[in-house]
Amino acid sequence: MNARPAGPPALHLSRRTLLGAVGGVTAASSLSACGGFSRQESGGGGGSDTLRFKTWASDAEKNAFTRLVAAFNEAEGVSVELEVVPYAEMFTAVDTELQAGNPPDVFRVDYPTLGTYSSTDQLLDLGDQLDDDLTGDLIPALFQAVQYNGTPYGVPHQTDTTAIVYQPRLLREAGIAGVPDSLDSAWSWQEFADVAEQLRGSLPDGVFPFAYDWQQLGAYRWLTWLFEADGRLLGDDLRTPAIVSAEGRKALEYTRQFLQRGWVPPNTSVKGATYPDTAFASQKVAMAFVGDFLLPSLETSIGDGFEWQVTYQPRDVRASTDLGGNALVAAAATDNADLAATFLRFMVDPDNMRTFCEETTELPTRQSLVDAELDFAVRPDLMPTFVEQATTMTPDDVAQVTVPFFAEINTVLQNELELCFVDGQSVDDTLTNIADALESAAG
């Protein structure tokens, strides 16, 4: 049932489950109260006890951020001002403020975009601000994601991943007898195609088999399919294009079927304006690829309207997923470097990270919480699938999507995939164009 159960069961996030191929080493980390985050010397930044924290946020995230900021202000006797803006406006606003010399002291940034700022000296060097108890407790691949040339320029605040939500009734009516209930039993690409065809033949006009989550700035999530085919975007040097390959061709040929065969709504193309959670909640699709962070909004939108469950992404040579989640960073130009660093440490304190993840149905980045029991506020019955799906992204995958020029790559993917899927550009031309743009971006 889709209704939120009373007193949700705690979910045990075992290290084997969440870390999987990413790997990690256990580090002891004591749970600390909200207060007591003494400021360390940073070598600069002695401004007044005020900070401006700029972020985008879902409703659940906004509520969690608001409570944590209030707790920090009370404990430290300072004033952190929370500024929430739409995601579509976030980085345009940050870039404008950076150029004007008045950036937010602290802001949120997704992992693939972080390198754009860290590689251009826009972020505060946290090398002297993060002690071994903290850094040793971070999932290694995610701590690597906030570094540039070995220096940390942020703290990994949370992570999330994509799985498939679906309406059991519609699948049953299409004659689909079973849905994968483990990562090992996930549909193969061929099986997923068969499921899409069965749904296409059963669903009424105007309802489609599924929606993917590649819209707009999410174009990089298409790389999940490239990785599943055992392909690469970049070579081992993380600069040489590697997408022109049999694996790249296979992934592109397979995924362009989605629009060609009518498996997805036309308005959900890469540059489309309709997102998968919207299409799913309005019952325009039987299945949708969504991140776990969307569970609260889906629960609110769907209510008691229909039953919905979750299963795993399909797999080919291997399973994979996208690097979701976000880091928190401080601007190098802040007048309050010590206070900014203190606030960042506070936000990734185990108790505070636990609170944030439980309220927002997102996954922690500290290993001590991976081994803890989290009481997720919304649909805790679905979270084990997302947790297990998260194990399929390897450190090598992470490295390819966190290079400093990845924001430019994401724009290239958005444009070229749209040309291929909607305008009929050939697969070979698309791969070549992406490779040429990668070479140019890498310098």
N, C-alpha and C positions, 0 to 999 in steps of 0.2 A: 504494500500500500504506500501511497505517496504522502499520507499524513505524517507529520512529525510525531514520533512516539514520545510518550511522557517518560521523563527520566532516561535520556538516551544512554545506551551502553557505552562504556569506555572502550576506545580502540587502542590496542597495543601495537605500536609501531616498532616492530622488531628491526634490528640492524640488518639482518639478512634480507628483509623485505624491502626497506627503503633504500639502503645503500647499494645492494646488489652489485652490479658490475662497477659502479662508481667507486666503491671501496672506501675504507677509512680506518682510523686508529682511535680507539676509545680514549677519551681524556676526561679526567675528573673535573667536574664543574659544580661549585656549590651554588645553591639557590639563595639569592640575596633579596632583601626587601627593596621597596622602591627607593628608599633613601640611601645615602652613603656612597654616592658615586663621586668620589673626590676627584677634583680636576687635576690632571697631570700637566706638567709644563710642556708646551708645544713649541716654544721658541717664537711666539708671536700671537697677536690677537688679544688685546686687553680691553675690549669694548665693554659697554654696559651690559647688565645681565638681561639682555633681551635677544631673542632669535626669531627669525621668520622661517617657518617650515612650510614648504610648498609641495603639494602632492595632488594627484588625482585619487579617487576612491569610489568604490561601490558604497551603497548605504551601510552595509555591515562594516566595511573598512573605516568609513568615516566615523561611525560610532566608536569603534575600537580605538582609532587614533585620538579622538576627542578625549576619551577617558584616560588614556595613557599620558597625553600631554598635560592634562589637568593634574594627574598624579605627580608628574615630574615637576611642574611649577610649584606645587605645594611642598614637595619634599626638598627642593633646592632653593626655594624662595626667589624664583626668577620668573621671567615672562616669555614663554614660547608661544608665538602666535601661529595658529594652524590656518593655512590658506588652501582650500580645496578648489581645484579647477577641473573642467572636463579634460579627459585624456587627450582629445583632439587638439586642445589648446596648450597642453602642458609644455612641450619642448620648444614650441615657437616662443612662448612667453619667457621661458628660462633663457633661451638664446638671446632674446632682445634685452633682457635684464643683464646678462653677462656683458654684452657689448656696451651697455650704458654704464657699466661699472657699479651696478646696484643689484647684484644677484640675491636670491634667497640664501640665507645662511646655510640651510639644510634643505635638501630636496630628494625626491624619490626618482629612481631611474631603473628601467628594466635592464637586465644583464646584457643583451645584445647591443644596447645603445651606450652603455657606460664607457666603453673604450673611446667613443667620440670625444668625451670630455677629459678622461684621464690622460689620453695621449697628447692633449693640447694644453696641458698645464692649467686646466680650469678647476681642478679639484684639490682639496686639502690632502696632503700626504699624512696618512694615519700610521706610518711605520712606528712612531714612538708613542702612539696612543693606545695601541691594542696589545695587551699582555698575552703571555703564552697560555694562560688559563682560558682565555677567550679564543684565540686563533687555533689552539689545539683541539677545541671542541667544535669547530665548524666543519661541516662536510667538505672534504678537500676540494672536490670539483667546484663547489660554489664559492669557496674562499679564493680559488684560482680565478674565478670569473670576475672578481672585483680588483684584481691586480693588473698592473701594467709594468713590465720589466721588473717583476718581482716585488714591487711596492704596492701595498694596499691603499686604495683610494676610496674605499667605502666598506660597508658591512653588509653581508647578505642577510636580508631581513626575513624573507620567506620565499618559498618556491611553490609552484603548482604545475600541474600537468593536464593533458587532455585524455579523455576517454569518451565512449559513445553512450549517450543517454537514448533510451528508446521506449516506445509504447508497446508493451507486451501484447495487448489486444490486436494491434494492427499486424504484428508479426504472426500471431496465431492465425488470423484470418487469411493471411497470405500463404499458409501452409508451411511456415518455417517452424519446425518442430522444436529445435533447441537453440539456445544462445550460450556462447562460451562463458564458463564460470571460473576459468583460471587462465593465467597468462599462457600456459602451455597449450591450452585448447583454443586459443584465439583463432578466428577465421583466417584462412590464407587469403591472399589477394583474389584467387579464383573463387573461393567460397564466398567472399564478400561481394564479388560481382554477381554471383548466382543469387544471393540474397537480394541485391538491388533490383535484379531483373524480376524476381518473384514479386517483390513489392510493387514495382512499376506496373505489373499486370493486374494487381489486386486493388490498388488504391484508387479512390475516385479522382476525377479531374480536379486539378488544382492542388493536389496533395502529392508530394514527391517522396522518394525513398529516404533521402538524408540531406543534410547540409553540412558543409565543412567549415572550418574556422580560419580561412586564409584571407579574410577581407582586409583591405587597406593595409595597415601597419602589421597585420598578422601574416603577411605573405611568407615570412620566413618559416612558418609552420609547415609549408609544403615540403621542406627539407626532411621531415619525418619520413616521407615516402622514398626519398633518395637514399636515406640511411637504411631503411628497411630492405631496399634492393642491394644493400651492401656497397652503395656508391659513396662518393665523397664530393664535397663542394670544393675543397682546397687540398693540395698535396700536404705531405708531412711537414713542409717548411711553413705552412699556413700562409703562403703568398701565391703559389703557383696554382692556377685554375686546374681542377681535376674533374669538372662536371661533364665534359665532352668524353663520354665513355659509354660502353654497352649498358652499364647500370643506370647512368643518367638518362639514356634514351628509353630504357624500360620504364623508369619511374614516370617520365613525362608522357609517354604513350599511354600508360595505364590511366593516369589521372586526368588526361584531357577527355577521356570517355565520359567523365562525370556529367559534363554539360552536353556533350554530343548525344548521349543516350537518354537524356532527360532524367537522370538520376537525382539531380539537384535543381532547385528553382533557378530560373535565369537571373533573378535579381540578387542571387547570392554569389555572383562571380567574384573574382579577386578584387575588383574595384566596385563591387556591388554595395548597395546601401543597407541591405538587410543582413543581420548577423544570425548565426545559427540558433542561439538561445531564443531569439525573438520568433524565428520560424517554428521552432519546436513548441514553444509555449502557446502559440496561436494555432497549433495543429496543422501547419502547412507541410510538415515533414514527419515521417515516422521515426527517424533517428537523427541525432545531431552530435557532431564532434564538439565538445565543450570542455572548458577548464573547470576544475573543482571549485574555483573561486566564484563561479556562477551559480552554485547550488542555492545559496540564499535567495537570489533574485528569481530563480526558477521556481523555488518552493512558494514564494509570494505570488508569482504570476499564475501558476497552475492551481495552487490551492487544492481543493477536492475535485478539480475538473476531470482528471483522468489519472490512471496508474502509470507510473514511469519508473524505470530501473536503469541500470548501467552495465555495460560490458566493455571489453578491451578493444583497443585499436587492432585492425587486421595486421598480419605480419607476412613477410615474404622470406627472404634468406634469413632475416633476423627480425626481431621486434625493435621498435624505437618509439620515441615520443619527442615532444618539443621542450626546450628549456624555458619554462615559465617562471614567473616570480620576479621579484624586484629587490634592489639594493637601496640603502640609504646612504647619501653622500653629503659632504659639506663643501661649499665653494671655497676655493683657495683665497678669494678676495674677502672672505668674511672678516669682520672686525672682532669676532668673538670665537676664535679658533678653539680655545680651551673649553668653553661652554658648549660649542658645537660637538666636539669630540665626546664630552661627557654625555650629551644627549644621545649620540649614536650608541654609546656603550649601554646606556639605559634601555634603549629600544630593543637591543638584542640580549638583554639579561634573560636568563631562562624563564623566570616567572612571567615576565612581560611578553616574551615571545610566545609562551604557552597561551596566555590570555588572548593575544591577537589571533593566533592560528585557530584556537577553539571557536572563537566568535565568527571568524570569516571563512571557515572550512578551507584553510590553506595549510601547507605543510612546513614544518620547521626546518631551520638550517643548522641547528645545533645537534650534535650527536647524542648529547645527554637527553634530549627530548625525543630523539628517534627511539630510544629505549624506554620512553615513558608512556603512560596511558593518557591519551588526550580525549576529553569529553567534547566532541564536536557538537555545536549548537544545532546544526541543520543536517538532516539525512545522514546520520552516522553509519547507517547500514550500507551506504554507497561508498564511503571513504576507503575501505580496504582495496577496492578496485583501482582507485586513483593512486593509492600508495604503491601497489604492486606495479602499476604501469610506469611509475616514476623510476623504477629500477632499470628500465630499458635504455636510458640515455647514458652513454659511456663518457669518460673524460675526453676521449678523442672527439666525440660529437660536440661537447661543450666548447672545446678549444676552437672548433671551426666557426661557431656562432658568436664568439666573443672577441674576435679580432678587432682592432681599433677602427677599421673601416667598414664594420658590418652594417651600420646604419645606411650607408650608401648601397651596400649589397641588397638590403631589404627593399629599397626603392627600385632597384634594377629588377628584382624578382617580381615585384608588383606589376611593373610595366610589361615585362616579357611574358609572364604567365598569362596576363590578360590578352596580349596579342595572340598567343598560341591558342588559348581556350575559346576566345570569343571572336577574334578577327581572322582566324585561319592561318596564322603564321606557322610554317612547318616546324616539326620537332627539331630537325637539324639546325635550322636557322636560329631557333630559340636557344638551344644549347650553346651555339657559337656566340650569339650576342651576349649571353650571360657570362661566358668565359672571357670575352673581350673586355667587358665592363669590369670583371674581377681583376684582370691584369692591370687595367688602368687605375682602379681604386687602390690596389696594393702598391702602386708606384714602381 
